[in-house]
Amino acid sequence: MNYEGINKEKSMQSEEDSTVTDKEKSLLLPHEFDGIRELDNPPPRWLMYILYITVFFSALYWVHYHTFRQGPTQDEEYLAEMAASVAARDADSSVVKLAQLTDQVNLDAGKKIYNEKLCYSCHGMAGEGNAVGPNLTDDYWIHGSSIDKIVEVLINGVPAKGMAPFKDQLTKEQILQVASYVLSLQGTNPPNAKAPQGEKAG
């Protein structure tokens, strides 16, 4: 029997035990593996309290939102916010069923914007049209003659024809004023009017 090896092992074990404090001895679990012993060292109380609170909250959350459906889930809130965002975007980018402004104050404001934004460079000072833009005073329209259609053209422009959008340059009110002024030019018969283009207004 190898007494020297046994004694050496006992000596090493006694040295290890001497380095273990009384508190650690009280926490030592009875089992060991390959000379390694485990301490019964639970997490701090505050951390366990946080765990208990989160478990309790998750149970309440599940009952409130999934069992009794007393409120929208995260997915439902996301879909609702997306729908509201799309609706707001559509409301900003298009205006439907507008009424043409006919009072002189708004028409003068529209004419002022027409001149300041250099609309005349393509459509002429009196809306007669030129080599670039169509005549705005006859009964023929390329993109429609309703106030809605004219507002839509002003908002989004006609990139294929070189007309820039004005949605970032003018307010909704200003766009409506310009559109109303353009409609007021119909039938004015200015000199040097450009030949009709598009379809006749119904």
C-alpha positions in Angstrom: 0.0 0.0 0.0 1.3 3.4 -0.9 1.2 5.1 2.4 3.3 8.0 1.2 0.7 8.9 -1.5 -2.1 8.7 1.0 -0.3 10.9 3.5 0.5 13.4 0.8 -3.1 13.6 -0.2 -4.2 14.0 3.4 -1.6 16.7 3.8 -2.9 18.6 0.8 -6.5 18.2 2.0 -5.6 19.6 5.4 -3.8 22.6 3.7 -6.9 23.3 1.6 -9.2 23.0 4.7 -7.0 25.4 6.5 -7.6 28.0 3.8 -11.4 27.7 4.0 -13.0 30.1 6.3 -15.7 29.1 8.8 -18.4 30.8 6.8 -17.3 28.8 3.7 -17.2 25.6 5.7 -20.8 26.2 6.7 -21.7 26.6 3.0 -19.9 23.4 1.8 -22.2 20.9 0.3 -21.5 17.2 1.2 -20.7 16.0 -2.3 -17.5 16.5 -4.2 -16.0 15.5 -7.5 -12.4 15.1 -8.4 -11.4 16.9 -5.2 -13.7 19.8 -5.9 -16.3 20.7 -3.4 -19.3 23.0 -4.1 -20.4 25.9 -2.0 -24.1 26.5 -1.3 -23.8 30.2 -2.4 -27.3 31.5 -3.3 -27.8 34.8 -5.2 -28.4 37.9 -3.1 -31.9 38.6 -1.8 -32.4 41.8 -3.8 -31.7 39.9 -7.0 -34.2 37.2 -6.1 -36.8 39.8 -5.3 -36.3 41.3 -8.8 -36.8 37.9 -10.2 -40.0 37.3 -8.2 -41.4 40.7 -9.2 -40.7 40.1 -12.9 -42.4 36.6 -12.8 -45.4 38.1 -11.0 -45.6 40.9 -13.5 -45.4 38.6 -16.5 -48.2 36.5 -15.1 -50.4 39.7 -14.7 -49.4 40.8 -18.2 -50.4 37.5 -19.7 -53.7 37.4 -18.0 -54.5 41.1 -18.9 -53.4 41.1 -22.5 -53.7 37.5 -23.7 -56.3 35.8 -21.5 -58.9 38.5 -21.0 -57.6 40.7 -23.9 -58.2 43.9 -21.9 -55.7 45.9 -24.0 -53.8 45.8 -27.3 -50.8 43.6 -27.6 -47.5 44.9 -28.8 -48.2 43.6 -32.3 -51.6 45.2 -32.3 -50.2 48.5 -31.1 -47.6 48.4 -33.9 -50.1 47.7 -36.6 -52.4 50.5 -35.3 -49.5 53.0 -35.3 -48.5 52.0 -38.8 -52.0 52.5 -40.1 -52.2 55.9 -38.4 -48.8 56.8 -39.9 -49.9 55.8 -43.4 -53.2 57.7 -43.0 -51.3 60.8 -41.9 -48.9 60.5 -44.8 -51.7 60.1 -47.3 -53.5 63.1 -45.8 -50.4 65.2 -46.2 -49.6 64.1 -49.8 -53.1 64.3 -51.3 -56.2 66.4 -50.9 -59.6 65.3 -52.1 -62.9 67.0 -52.7 -61.5 70.5 -52.5 -63.5 73.6 -53.1 -62.2 76.2 -55.5 -61.5 79.5 -53.9 -63.3 82.3 -55.7 -62.8 85.4 -53.5 -60.5 88.1 -54.8 -58.2 87.9 -51.8 -57.3 84.3 -52.3 -57.1 84.7 -56.1 -54.7 87.6 -55.7 -52.6 85.5 -53.3 -52.6 82.7 -55.8 -51.5 85.0 -58.6 -48.7 86.4 -56.4 -47.4 82.9 -55.7 -47.7 82.0 -59.4 -45.4 84.9 -60.2 -43.0 84.4 -57.3 -42.5 80.7 -58.1 -41.9 81.5 -61.7 -44.8 79.5 -63.0 -45.0 82.0 -65.9 -41.6 80.8 -67.2 -43.4 77.7 -68.4 -47.0 78.8 -68.6 -46.7 82.4 -69.6 -47.6 85.6 -67.6 -51.3 85.2 -68.5 -51.3 81.4 -68.5 -51.2 81.3 -72.3 -48.4 78.7 -72.3 -45.2 78.6 -74.3 -42.8 76.1 -75.8 -42.4 74.3 -72.4 -45.7 74.4 -70.6 -49.3 74.0 -71.8 -51.9 76.7 -72.1 -53.9 77.1 -68.9 -56.7 79.3 -70.3 -58.4 77.0 -72.7 -60.8 74.1 -72.1 -58.2 71.3 -72.7 -56.2 69.7 -69.9 -53.5 67.1 -69.9 -53.9 66.0 -66.3 -57.5 66.9 -65.6 -59.3 70.2 -65.0 -60.8 69.6 -61.5 -59.5 71.5 -58.5 -58.4 68.1 -57.1 -56.4 67.2 -60.1 -54.6 70.6 -60.3 -53.8 70.4 -56.6 -52.4 66.9 -57.1 -50.2 68.1 -60.0 -48.9 71.0 -57.8 -48.2 68.7 -54.9 -46.4 65.9 -56.7 -45.2 67.8 -59.9 -44.8 66.1 -63.3 -41.2 65.0 -63.3 -41.5 63.5 -66.8 -42.4 67.0 -68.1 -39.9 68.8 -66.0 -42.4 70.3 -63.5 -41.1 70.1 -59.9 -43.3 69.2 -57.0 -44.3 72.1 -54.6 -45.3 70.0 -51.6 -42.1 71.0 -49.8 -42.2 74.7 -50.9 -45.9 75.7 -50.3 -48.4 75.1 -47.7 -51.7 73.3 -48.4 -53.5 76.7 -48.4 -51.0 78.2 -50.8 -51.3 75.3 -53.2 -55.1 75.7 -53.1 -54.8 79.4 -53.8 -52.5 78.7 -56.8 -54.8 76.0 -58.2 -57.8 78.3 -57.8 -56.0 81.1 -59.6 -55.1 78.7 -62.5 -58.8 77.7 -62.8 -59.8 81.4 -62.8 -57.7 81.8 -66.0 -60.0 79.6 -68.1 -61.7 81.5 -70.9 -59.6 84.6 -70.6 -58.3 84.2 -74.2 -54.9 85.9 -73.8 -53.0 86.8 -76.9 -50.5 84.3 -78.4 -52.2 81.4 -76.7 -50.6 78.0 -77.2 -52.6 75.4 -79.1 -54.8 73.1 -77.1 -53.3 70.0 -75.5 -54.9 67.1 -73.7 -58.6 66.4 -73.4 -61.4 68.8 -73.3 -62.9 69.4 -69.9 -66.3 67.7 -69.5 
